[in-house]
Amino acid sequence: MTMSAWQRPWCGSLRREDLGRNVELVGWVRRSRDLGGLVFADLRDRSGLVQLVFESEMLAAGEGLSQQDVILVRGTVRERAEGQANPDLPTGEVEVRVTEMELLSHAETPPFLVEDDTNASEELRLEYRYLDLRRPVMLENLMLRHRVVAETRRYFDEMEFVEVETPILTRSTPEGARDFLVPSRIHKGSFYALPQSPQLFKQLLQVAGLGRYVQIARCFRDEDLRADRQPEFTQVDVEASFVTEEDIFVLIEGLFARVFPLVGIEPPETFPRMAYAEAMERFGSDRPDTRFGLELVELAPLCEGCGFRVLESAAAEGRVKGLVLPGGAGLSRRELDALTEFVKPYGAAGVLWFKRSAEGVASPAKKALGEEGVLRFLEAAGAGEGDLLLVVGGPRKVVLAALGALRLHLAAERGLVPEDRHDFLWVTDFPLLEWSEEDGRFYAMHHPFTAPRPEDVEKLGSDPGAVRARAYDVVMDGVELGGGSIRIHDPEVQRRMFATLGIGEEEARARFGFLLEAFRYGVPPHGGIALGLDRMVMLMAGRDSIRDVIAFPKTTSASCLLTGAPSGVDPAQLEELGLKPSE
């Protein structure tokens, strides 16, 4: 008699205490081994696998099995024969002697080996994603994601947050990336936009008096992709009234104390804080990886009148910074030339090197600087014997970007990143605005509702680039896990912010009218944060790409190899929407 689905044990759950138990199992055949008169088969489901034994009257059934066949078996749990236990397998001390079997579904030979160590390309795995997800490592990633989401919901429920779903079809309010647009059949010529985030709605919920909002939110951005970016992604979206930055910090530190131990990572009770300006100057990044050294050092004061024209002009017109690679004096000329090529995509002309060894000091600038001049640079940077100083000069943005990337490259290449260490960090005091040379105007670095620091408000009119935001990012191991801010709730400050951005009253009403109207009826001070769920799970799972922790991801060209999306549609559908196919 068939058991209820809810009564069957999982394949990976059987242990010694189940010896003698009659069980019914369902799953996929991982592999089978015919030993002549005895057939062993591994039966697998999402929990793991257990060994089946077919003998006597069940031998023929076992002999007919193929990999990935779906079967139902009944049998008795027994101890494995002496010397046959597998200590690396949770079910390794037991096996199931099969007394009945039903073939539920026969499987053809899969296009690749459905195992963790498969050599299939990512493209092939994405095309047959349902097979790829059968691999234990992929199932574990999805199970981890589930546990993180479940624990996150429990935590915010305990903190008295209310989960609210916000619209997927909404108004286009540009937030930095391109919107995905959805044409309206009823209102021809008009479009919905898929939300880049629930930003405006979660602020409206604070105006509505909800007080504490959370949502596991789907978000959409039409932008170029990379390993940690997808056109559709998931945020842990949070907003609360009457809070300060410190309140948000404590809230998220408490969340991380609940979810990261799921994989054995214990975050500190309180994360260090670092201002944006300090992070950029020390690490060349606003999401610094602080698990290793190679910090940037300032060298511009040494360049004035040093006699080496390249450094003198760089210091006069921009910045000169460097980093010291311990033990790097042994790098070959070819390796040093490769570092110059590495920084060129970041806009740098190249890397100037200085090294110190038992034979003395060396540098391409030695002829101009002299031995004492080279030594001054090495000592100012803290380079000892056997070390290598790498220097980049030019515009500030270029120097920091090039050295920040070079720092990470060298750390990975030379194994300087500790494998068993994880650093958490809050980066604060971001610039409120960033200047676009191309457009000749300021843009909001986050969004136009981010509050400036109170002491900087007066600079909105006189020195906008110096205004600091009440914005913050949480970073783990050099990866931004989330960001947020305290929002503007004062209409006058909002008006000044719009004026600085070149947004007039008419444009502001057209783009954000419903929010501005709501703010006329009593808006509490409020702030929040959005955490990238995909990135969190990626780091927790020890993966390099968020595609590994998303069930059905897109490729870097924003296509789905499984379904063939995006695809053309019937011309009749376009006509119904009032659209014409492109020529």
C-alpha positions as CSV (number, residue, x, y, z in Angstrom):
1,M,0.0,0.0,0.0
2,T,1.4,3.4,-1.0
3,M,2.2,5.8,1.8
4,S,1.1,9.4,1.9
5,A,3.7,11.7,0.4
6,W,4.0,13.4,3.8
7,Q,4.8,10.1,5.6
8,R,7.7,9.0,3.4
9,P,11.2,9.6,4.7
10,W,13.7,11.5,2.6
11,C,16.4,9.4,1.1
12,G,19.2,11.2,2.9
13,S,17.5,11.0,6.3
14,L,18.0,7.3,7.1
15,R,20.5,6.4,9.9
16,R,21.4,3.5,12.2
17,E,18.4,4.1,14.4
18,D,16.2,3.2,11.4
19,L,17.6,-0.4,11.2
20,G,14.8,-2.9,10.7
21,R,12.3,-0.2,9.6
22,N,10.1,-0.8,6.5
23,V,10.3,2.2,4.3
24,E,8.9,3.6,1.1
25,L,11.2,5.9,-0.9
26,V,11.0,7.9,-4.1
27,G,13.7,9.6,-6.1
28,W,16.2,9.6,-9.0
29,V,18.7,6.8,-9.7
30,R,22.1,8.4,-9.5
31,R,24.0,5.2,-10.6
32,S,23.7,1.4,-10.4
33,R,26.4,-1.3,-10.1
34,D,25.7,-4.8,-11.3
35,L,27.9,-7.2,-9.3
36,G,26.4,-10.4,-10.8
37,G,23.6,-11.8,-8.6
38,L,23.5,-8.4,-6.7
39,V,22.7,-4.9,-7.9
40,F,23.5,-1.8,-5.9
41,A,21.9,1.5,-6.8
42,D,22.1,5.0,-5.3
43,L,18.7,6.7,-4.9
44,R,18.8,10.4,-4.6
45,D,16.4,13.3,-3.7
46,R,17.1,16.8,-2.5
47,S,18.1,15.6,0.9
48,G,20.9,13.3,-0.3
49,L,21.2,9.6,-1.3
50,V,20.9,6.2,0.1
51,Q,22.1,2.9,-1.2
52,L,19.5,0.3,-2.5
53,V,20.2,-3.4,-2.8
54,F,18.4,-5.5,-5.4
55,E,18.8,-9.3,-4.9
56,S,16.9,-12.5,-5.4
57,E,13.4,-11.9,-6.9
58,M,14.2,-8.1,-7.3
59,L,17.4,-8.6,-9.2
60,A,15.9,-8.2,-12.7
61,A,14.3,-4.9,-11.6
62,G,17.6,-3.6,-10.5
63,E,19.3,-4.7,-13.7
64,G,16.9,-2.7,-15.8
65,L,17.6,0.7,-14.2
66,S,19.2,3.7,-16.0
67,Q,20.7,6.8,-14.6
68,Q,18.1,9.5,-13.7
69,D,15.2,7.0,-13.8
70,V,12.5,8.0,-11.3
71,I,11.4,5.1,-9.1
72,L,9.4,4.2,-6.0
73,V,10.8,1.4,-3.9
74,R,9.7,-0.4,-0.7
75,G,12.1,-2.3,1.5
76,T,13.8,-2.7,4.8
77,V,16.6,-0.7,6.3
78,R,19.6,-2.8,7.2
79,E,23.2,-2.3,8.2
80,R,25.8,-2.4,5.4
81,A,28.1,-5.4,5.3
82,E,31.3,-5.3,7.4
83,G,33.9,-3.1,5.7
84,Q,31.3,-1.5,3.3
85,A,30.3,1.5,5.4
86,N,30.9,4.9,3.8
87,P,32.0,7.4,6.5
88,D,31.8,10.3,4.1
89,L,28.0,9.8,3.5
90,P,25.4,10.6,6.2
91,T,23.5,7.4,5.2
92,G,26.8,5.5,4.8
93,E,26.1,2.9,7.6
94,V,22.8,1.7,6.2
95,E,21.2,0.4,3.0
96,V,17.7,-0.5,1.9
97,R,17.0,-4.1,0.7
98,V,14.3,-3.6,-2.0
99,T,11.3,-5.8,-1.8
100,E,9.1,-3.9,-4.3
101,M,9.9,-1.4,-7.1
102,E,7.8,0.8,-9.4
103,L,9.3,2.6,-12.4
104,L,7.6,6.0,-12.4
105,S,9.5,7.6,-15.2
106,H,12.3,6.4,-17.5
107,A,15.1,8.9,-18.2
108,E,17.0,9.2,-21.5
109,T,20.7,9.7,-21.3
110,P,21.2,13.3,-20.0
111,P,23.3,15.8,-22.1
112,F,25.9,16.1,-19.3
113,L,26.9,14.2,-16.1
114,V,24.5,15.2,-13.4
115,E,27.2,15.4,-10.7
116,D,29.0,18.1,-8.8
117,D,32.2,17.5,-10.7
118,T,30.5,17.8,-14.2
119,N,32.6,19.3,-16.9
120,A,29.6,20.8,-18.8
121,S,29.9,24.4,-19.9
122,E,27.7,26.9,-18.1
123,E,25.8,27.6,-21.3
124,L,24.8,23.9,-21.5
125,R,23.9,23.8,-17.8
126,L,21.7,26.8,-18.2
127,E,20.0,25.3,-21.2
128,Y,19.1,22.2,-19.2
129,R,18.8,24.1,-15.9
130,Y,16.3,21.5,-14.4
131,L,19.1,18.9,-14.7
132,D,21.7,21.2,-13.4
133,L,19.6,21.9,-10.3
134,R,19.6,18.1,-9.6
135,R,23.3,18.4,-8.8
136,P,23.8,18.3,-5.0
137,V,25.7,21.5,-4.9
138,M,23.0,23.4,-6.7
139,L,20.3,21.9,-4.5
140,E,22.3,22.9,-1.5
141,N,22.4,26.5,-2.8
142,L,18.7,26.6,-3.2
143,M,18.1,25.1,0.2
144,L,20.5,27.6,1.8
145,R,18.6,30.4,0.0
146,H,15.3,29.1,1.5
147,R,16.8,29.0,5.0
148,V,18.1,32.5,4.7
149,V,14.7,33.8,3.6
150,A,12.9,31.9,6.3
151,E,15.2,33.2,9.0
152,T,15.0,36.7,7.6
153,R,11.2,36.7,7.8
154,R,11.3,35.3,11.4
155,Y,13.8,38.0,12.5
156,F,11.8,40.9,11.0
157,D,8.6,39.5,12.4
158,E,10.2,39.4,15.9
159,M,11.3,43.0,15.3
160,E,7.6,43.9,14.6
161,F,8.0,44.7,10.9
162,V,5.1,44.2,8.6
163,E,5.7,42.5,5.2
164,V,3.8,44.4,2.4
165,E,3.8,43.6,-1.3
166,T,4.3,46.6,-3.5
167,P,3.3,46.9,-7.2
168,I,5.2,45.2,-10.0
169,L,3.4,47.3,-12.7
170,T,4.1,50.9,-11.8
171,R,5.1,54.3,-13.1
172,S,8.5,55.0,-14.7
173,T,10.5,57.0,-12.2
174,P,14.2,56.7,-13.4
175,E,16.5,55.7,-10.5
176,G,19.8,55.5,-12.3
177,A,19.4,52.4,-14.5
178,R,17.0,51.9,-17.5
179,D,13.5,50.7,-16.7
180,F,11.9,47.6,-18.2
181,L,8.8,49.0,-19.9
182,V,5.4,47.2,-20.3
183,P,3.0,48.6,-22.9
184,S,-0.6,49.1,-21.9
185,R,-3.3,47.4,-24.1
186,I,-6.0,49.6,-22.6
187,H,-4.1,52.9,-22.6
188,K,-2.3,52.7,-25.9
189,G,0.9,54.7,-26.1
190,S,1.3,54.5,-22.4
191,F,3.6,52.2,-20.5
192,Y,4.0,50.6,-17.1
193,A,7.6,50.2,-15.7
194,L,8.8,47.2,-13.7
195,P,10.2,48.6,-10.4
196,Q,14.0,49.1,-10.0
197,S,13.2,49.0,-6.3
198,P,10.1,49.6,-4.2
199,Q,11.7,52.9,-3.1
200,L,8.8,55.3,-3.5
201,F,6.2,52.9,-2.3
202,K,8.1,52.0,0.9
203,Q,8.3,55.7,1.7
204,L,4.6,56.1,1.1
205,L,4.0,53.3,3.6
206,Q,5.8,55.4,6.2
207,V,3.5,58.3,5.3
208,A,0.6,55.9,5.8
209,G,1.8,55.2,9.3
210,L,2.9,51.6,8.9
211,G,6.1,52.4,10.9
212,R,8.1,49.3,10.0
213,Y,8.0,47.7,6.6
214,V,9.9,44.8,5.1
215,Q,9.6,42.9,1.8
216,I,11.4,40.2,0.0
217,A,11.1,42.2,-3.2
218,R,11.6,41.4,-6.8
219,C,13.4,44.3,-8.7
220,F,14.2,44.9,-12.3
221,R,17.0,46.9,-14.0
222,D,17.8,47.0,-17.7
223,E,21.6,47.3,-17.4
224,D,24.7,45.5,-18.5
225,L,25.3,42.3,-16.5
226,R,28.2,40.7,-14.7
227,A,28.8,37.9,-12.3
228,D,27.0,39.6,-9.4
229,R,24.2,41.4,-11.4
230,Q,21.0,40.1,-13.0
231,P,18.2,42.0,-14.9
232,E,15.8,40.7,-12.2
233,F,17.0,40.2,-8.7
234,T,15.7,39.9,-5.1
235,Q,16.1,42.5,-2.3
236,V,15.5,42.3,1.4
237,D,13.8,45.7,1.4
238,V,13.5,47.6,4.7
239,E,12.1,51.0,5.8
240,A,11.2,52.4,9.2
241,S,10.0,55.6,10.7
242,F,11.7,57.7,13.4
243,V,15.1,56.0,13.0
244,T,18.7,57.2,12.7
245,E,21.6,55.6,10.9
246,E,22.6,53.8,14.1
247,D,19.2,52.3,14.4
248,I,19.5,50.8,10.9
249,F,23.1,49.6,11.7
250,V,21.9,47.7,14.8
251,L,18.9,46.2,12.9
252,I,21.1,44.8,10.1
253,E,23.8,43.6,12.5
254,G,21.1,41.7,14.3
255,L,19.9,40.2,11.1
256,F,23.4,39.1,10.0
257,A,23.9,37.6,13.5
258,R,20.9,35.3,12.7
259,V,21.6,34.3,9.0
260,F,25.3,34.1,8.6
261,P,25.8,31.4,11.4
262,L,23.6,29.2,9.1
263,V,26.9,28.5,7.3
264,G,29.3,28.8,10.3
265,I,30.2,32.5,9.8
266,E,30.0,34.5,13.0
267,P,29.8,38.3,12.3
268,P,31.1,40.7,15.0
269,E,28.4,42.1,17.3
270,T,29.2,45.6,15.9
271,F,30.7,46.2,12.5
272,P,33.4,48.8,12.1
273,R,32.5,52.1,10.4
274,M,34.5,53.8,7.7
275,A,33.8,57.1,5.9
276,Y,33.6,56.9,2.1
277,A,36.5,59.4,1.7
278,E,38.7,57.2,3.9
279,A,37.7,54.0,2.1
280,M,38.6,55.5,-1.2
281,E,42.0,57.0,-0.1
282,R,43.1,53.8,1.7
283,F,41.7,51.1,-0.5
284,G,40.6,52.8,-3.8
285,S,37.1,51.4,-3.4
286,D,33.9,52.3,-1.7
287,R,33.4,48.6,-0.8
288,P,36.9,47.8,0.5
289,D,38.1,44.3,1.2
290,T,39.9,44.8,4.5
291,R,41.0,41.2,5.0
292,F,44.5,41.9,3.8
293,G,46.9,44.9,3.6
294,L,48.2,46.5,0.4
295,E,46.7,49.8,1.5
296,L,47.3,52.8,-0.7
297,V,49.8,55.4,0.4
298,E,50.0,59.1,-0.5
299,L,53.2,60.1,-2.4
300,A,52.3,63.4,-4.0
301,P,54.4,65.5,-1.5
302,L,57.5,63.7,-2.7
303,C,56.9,64.5,-6.3
304,E,57.2,68.3,-6.3
305,G,60.6,69.2,-7.7
306,C,61.7,65.6,-7.6
307,G,63.3,65.8,-11.0
308,F,61.1,63.1,-12.7
309,R,58.8,65.0,-15.0
310,V,56.1,62.3,-15.1
311,L,55.6,62.4,-11.4
312,E,55.9,66.2,-11.1
313,S,53.1,66.8,-13.7
314,A,50.9,64.1,-12.2
315,A,51.2,65.6,-8.8
316,A,50.5,69.1,-10.1
317,E,47.5,68.1,-12.1
318,G,46.1,65.2,-10.2
319,R,47.2,62.6,-7.6
320,V,50.1,60.2,-7.1
321,K,49.6,57.2,-4.9
322,G,51.1,53.8,-4.5
323,L,50.9,50.4,-2.8
324,V,53.6,48.1,-1.4
325,L,53.7,44.5,-2.4
326,P,55.6,42.6,0.3
327,G,58.2,40.3,-1.3
328,G,57.4,41.6,-4.7
329,A,61.0,42.7,-5.6
330,G,61.4,39.4,-7.4
331,L,58.8,40.1,-10.0
332,S,60.3,39.8,-13.5
333,R,60.2,42.7,-16.0
334,R,57.6,40.8,-17.9
335,E,55.4,40.6,-14.9
336,L,55.9,44.3,-14.2
337,D,54.9,45.1,-17.7
338,A,51.8,43.1,-17.3
339,L,50.8,45.3,-14.4
340,T,51.0,48.3,-16.6
341,E,48.6,46.6,-19.1
342,F,46.3,45.7,-16.2
343,V,45.7,49.3,-15.1
344,K,45.2,50.8,-18.6
345,P,41.5,49.9,-18.9
346,Y,41.0,52.1,-15.8
347,G,42.4,55.1,-17.6
348,A,45.9,55.0,-16.1
349,A,49.0,55.4,-18.4
350,G,50.9,52.7,-16.6
351,V,52.6,51.7,-13.3
352,L,55.9,53.1,-12.1
353,W,57.8,50.6,-9.9
354,F,60.4,50.9,-7.2
355,K,62.1,47.9,-5.6
356,R,64.5,47.3,-2.9
357,S,66.7,44.2,-2.6
358,A,70.1,43.1,-1.2
359,E,71.7,44.5,-4.3
360,G,70.3,47.9,-3.7
361,V,67.3,49.9,-5.1
362,A,66.0,49.9,-8.7
363,S,63.4,51.8,-10.7
364,P,62.9,53.1,-14.2
365,A,63.0,56.6,-12.6
366,K,66.4,56.0,-10.9
367,K,68.3,58.0,-13.5
368,A,66.2,61.1,-12.8
369,L,65.7,60.6,-9.1
370,G,69.0,59.2,-8.2
371,E,69.5,56.4,-5.6
372,E,68.6,58.7,-2.7
373,G,65.4,59.8,-4.5
374,V,64.3,56.2,-5.1
375,L,65.0,55.4,-1.5
376,R,62.9,58.3,-0.3
377,F,59.9,57.0,-2.2
378,L,60.5,53.5,-0.8
379,E,60.8,54.7,2.7
380,A,57.8,57.0,2.5
381,A,55.7,54.0,1.4
382,G,57.1,51.8,4.1
383,A,58.7,49.3,1.7
384,G,61.4,47.1,3.2
385,E,64.0,44.9,1.6
386,G,62.5,42.5,-0.9
387,D,59.4,44.7,-1.3
388,L,58.0,46.3,-4.4
389,L,56.4,49.8,-4.6
390,L,53.9,50.3,-7.4
391,V,52.9,53.9,-8.2
392,V,50.1,55.4,-10.4
393,G,49.7,59.1,-11.1
394,G,46.9,61.0,-12.8
395,P,43.4,62.3,-12.1
396,R,42.1,61.3,-8.7
397,K,39.3,59.1,-10.0
398,V,41.7,57.3,-12.3
399,V,44.4,56.8,-9.7
400,L,42.0,55.4,-7.1
401,A,40.2,53.1,-9.6
402,A,43.4,51.7,-11.0
403,L,45.2,51.1,-7.7
404,G,42.0,49.7,-6.1
405,A,41.6,47.2,-8.9
406,L,45.4,46.4,-8.9
407,R,45.2,45.8,-5.1
408,L,42.6,43.1,-5.5
409,H,44.3,41.6,-8.5
410,L,47.6,41.2,-6.7
411,A,46.0,39.8,-3.5
412,A,44.1,37.1,-5.5
413,E,47.2,36.3,-7.7
414,R,49.6,36.0,-4.7
415,G,47.2,34.3,-2.3
416,L,47.0,37.1,0.2
417,V,43.3,36.8,1.0
418,P,42.7,34.6,4.1
419,E,40.3,31.8,3.3
420,D,39.0,31.5,6.9
421,R,38.4,35.2,7.6
422,H,35.3,37.4,6.9
423,D,35.2,41.1,7.4
424,F,32.1,43.1,7.8
425,L,32.0,46.9,7.4
426,W,29.7,49.9,7.3
427,V,30.8,52.6,4.7
428,T,29.2,55.9,5.6
429,D,29.1,59.6,4.6
430,F,28.9,59.1,0.8
431,P,28.8,62.2,-1.4
432,L,25.2,63.3,-1.9
433,L,25.9,64.2,-5.5
434,E,28.3,63.3,-8.3
435,W,29.4,65.5,-11.2
436,S,29.0,64.4,-14.8
437,E,31.6,65.9,-17.0
438,E,29.7,64.7,-20.0
439,D,26.5,66.3,-19.1
440,G,27.9,69.2,-17.1
441,R,25.6,68.7,-14.2
442,F,25.2,67.0,-10.8
443,Y,23.3,63.7,-10.4
444,A,22.1,62.1,-7.1
445,M,24.7,59.4,-6.2
446,H,21.9,57.3,-4.7
447,H,18.5,58.9,-5.4
448,P,17.0,62.4,-5.1
449,F,15.3,61.5,-1.8
450,T,18.5,60.8,0.2
451,A,19.0,63.3,3.0
452,P,22.1,65.4,3.3
453,R,23.9,65.6,6.6
454,P,22.3,68.5,8.5
455,E,25.6,70.4,8.8
456,D,26.1,70.3,5.0
457,V,22.6,71.5,3.9
458,E,23.8,75.1,3.3
459,K,26.4,73.8,0.9
460,L,23.7,72.7,-1.6
461,G,23.8,76.1,-3.1
462,S,27.4,77.0,-2.8
463,D,29.4,73.8,-3.0
464,P,27.2,70.8,-3.9
465,G,30.1,68.4,-4.5
466,A,31.1,68.7,-0.8
467,V,27.7,67.8,0.6
468,R,27.8,64.4,2.4
469,A,24.7,62.1,2.4
470,R,23.2,60.3,5.3
471,A,23.8,57.2,3.2
472,Y,25.5,53.9,4.1
473,D,26.5,50.6,2.6
474,V,27.1,47.3,4.3
475,V,30.1,45.5,2.9
476,M,31.4,41.9,3.4
477,D,34.8,40.8,2.0
478,G,34.9,43.6,-0.5
479,V,31.3,42.9,-1.8
480,E,28.5,45.4,-1.2
481,L,25.6,43.5,0.4
482,G,23.3,46.4,0.6
483,G,22.8,50.1,0.9
484,G,20.4,52.7,2.1
485,S,19.9,56.1,3.6
486,I,17.9,58.4,5.9
487,R,15.4,60.1,3.6
488,I,14.5,63.7,3.1
489,H,11.2,64.5,4.9
490,D,11.5,68.3,5.0
491,P,9.8,69.8,1.9
492,E,12.2,72.8,1.8
493,V,15.3,70.5,1.8
494,Q,13.7,68.5,-0.9
495,R,13.0,71.6,-3.0
496,R,16.7,72.6,-2.6
497,M,17.8,69.1,-3.6
498,F,15.7,69.2,-6.8
499,A,17.0,72.7,-7.6
500,T,20.6,71.5,-7.3
501,L,19.8,68.6,-9.6
502,G,18.3,71.0,-12.1
503,I,14.8,69.6,-11.6
504,G,12.2,72.3,-11.7
505,E,8.8,72.2,-9.9
506,E,7.0,71.2,-13.1
507,E,9.4,68.3,-13.8
508,A,9.3,67.2,-10.1
509,R,5.5,67.0,-10.2
510,A,5.6,65.1,-13.4
511,R,8.1,62.5,-12.1
512,F,7.4,62.3,-8.4
513,G,4.1,64.1,-8.0
514,F,2.3,61.4,-6.1
515,L,5.1,61.2,-3.5
516,L,5.4,65.0,-3.1
517,E,1.6,65.3,-2.7
518,A,1.7,62.6,0.0
519,F,4.4,64.6,1.8
520,R,2.0,67.5,2.3
521,Y,0.0,65.5,4.8
522,G,2.4,64.8,7.6
523,V,5.5,62.7,6.8
524,P,7.6,61.1,9.6
525,P,11.4,61.1,9.5
526,H,12.3,57.8,8.0
527,G,15.1,55.7,6.5
528,G,15.9,52.2,5.4
529,I,18.1,49.9,3.5
530,A,17.9,47.3,0.7
531,L,20.1,44.1,1.0
532,G,20.9,42.0,-2.1
533,L,19.6,38.6,-1.2
534,D,21.4,37.0,-4.2
535,R,24.8,38.4,-3.2
536,M,24.3,37.4,0.4
537,V,23.6,33.8,-0.4
538,M,26.4,33.8,-3.0
539,L,28.9,34.7,-0.4
540,M,27.4,32.3,2.2
541,A,27.6,29.5,-0.3
542,G,31.2,30.3,-1.3
543,R,30.3,30.9,-4.9
544,D,31.7,33.4,-7.4
545,S,28.5,34.2,-9.3
546,I,24.9,34.9,-8.2
547,R,23.8,32.7,-11.1
548,D,24.7,29.8,-8.9
549,V,22.2,30.7,-6.2
550,I,19.3,31.7,-8.5
551,A,17.0,29.0,-9.8
552,F,16.6,30.2,-13.3
553,P,19.1,33.0,-14.1
554,K,19.8,35.0,-17.2
555,T,23.1,34.9,-19.1
556,T,25.4,38.0,-19.3
557,S,23.5,38.9,-22.5
558,A,20.3,39.0,-20.5
559,S,18.9,35.9,-22.2
560,C,17.3,32.7,-20.8
561,L,18.8,29.7,-22.5
562,L,16.2,27.4,-21.0
563,T,13.1,29.2,-22.4
564,G,14.6,31.2,-25.2
565,A,13.5,34.5,-23.7
566,P,13.5,37.2,-24.9
567,S,11.7,36.2,-28.0
568,G,9.5,37.6,-30.8
569,V,5.7,37.7,-30.4
570,D,2.8,37.4,-32.7
571,P,2.2,40.6,-34.8
572,A,-1.4,40.5,-33.6
573,Q,-0.3,41.0,-30.1
574,L,1.8,44.0,-31.1
575,E,-1.2,45.5,-33.0
576,E,-3.4,45.0,-30.0
577,L,-0.9,47.0,-27.9
578,G,-0.7,49.7,-30.5
579,L,2.9,48.8,-31.4
580,K,4.6,48.2,-34.7
581,P,7.5,45.7,-35.2
582,S,10.9,47.2,-35.9
583,E,11.9,47.2,-39.6
